[in-house]
């Protein structure tokens, strides 16, 4: 492939990781970029071409074979969730089969039309370890060599498909398993950061301070999507990434309850006393303020909060509620030793990452830029971030 132009197909370009890959590759002159999603991406296309494809429809993928042809690299970051019940969808046989079919529907015409294919990156997550299953006794930290959990899992099905499909081929694959994903997208799945930012903006508009949940908090190991996009580019040429699975995360750990205080600091909001509350209920109670906020601040965001947040609104209560002490690690802590030993050493301060994406949402006019809402910059390691109140009980 020396001397040949590279072409990357990004599936799920309207989502968090897909949008980051689009932002990274779409501004490059040495890549042809095809962004695939049903909805237009939030991130600017740059030099990329957007193609609307329903990956669940094999005929739609076949009709788009020309747009997919001659690909050298693929980023598969597409995901279908049940809109009526996000949590039930994770074990729903129909939803599992759909997510498997979506990958196959894309890859079959793409492989057939891309004799120079070099690399495929799949974006998975902690559910590959069974963090979503209540009966699983998880060993910490979660590492890539752990046996699969019992039962069906669409990540496992996708892994089996890409492994079997690659055998005997010159191209390779890499599977990434990030922690909690932070990035910029509208209507995306599991977009916890935007839910928190919108919650804070609604409270600020109502003239209220930010509450801090009391009790026990789940630990969070964030993964900045820009870091994932960087790892995707690395894996495309690294021999040590060939046909490997890697956990990836920023490199630090936060308790979810602390993020409320950090967000208040970024938006220059006062803090309320720690109390029990359900963030989803609070957002729904304040949702009547949002349409007027879109007009008042000139936002380029949907007037319907359900359209803005998508299925992410369903996880809001989980993020604010107290958890039993035995569940503080329910979503798992990932070991990132393997990817570092393979040669990828990127890391990000999650304090800086949180600030970056709140400001990015403001710059994209998804949330308001309130006057004096950017009081100061943090530095690596979280300096200048307030210490969480000692009134909050910690495990």
ABEGO torsion letter per residue (X at the ends): XBGBBBBBBBBGAABAAAAAAAAAAAABAABBBBBBBABBBABBAEABBBBBBBAABAAAAAAAAAAABGBABBBBABBBBBAABAAAAAABAAAAAAAAAAAAAAAAAAAAABAABABBBBBBEAAAAGAABAABBBBOBBBAABBBBBEBBAAAAAAAAAAAAABGBABBBBBBBBBBBBBBBBGBBGBAAAAAAAAAAAAAAAGBBBBBBBEBBBBBBBBBAAAAAAAAAAAAABAAABGBBBBBBAGBBBBAAAAAAAAAAAAGBBBBBBBBBBAAAAAAAAAAAAAAAAAAAGBBBBABAAAAAEAAAAAAAAAABBBBAAAAAAAEBBBAAAAAAAGBABBBBAAAAAAAAAAAAAAAGABBBBBGABABBBBBGGBGBBBBBAABBBX
